[in-house]
């Protein structure tokens, strides 16, 4: 029988949050939908509120194929180069 220590840690990751935006006025919004039913529609409604209230512009929707997995590095890199902030959420 082999026993494994469940308290061992994996590799350390250096993570940090993005800087807070001083204002939302005129910013460009990205939408990241997760492939679930109604996710894109719900997020478009939320983005429309940002457009109406803050004069934001909505970019085309970015997609990921699995709701439980992170978006691919390529999608995140593309979004980071095209938008000021990204909204995401679950459908169903």
Secondary structure, DSSP 8 states (H G I E B T S, - for coil): -----TT--------------S--TT-EEEEEE-SSTTHHHHHHHHHHHHHHHH--EEEEEEE-S-TTS---HHHHHHHHHH-SEEEE----
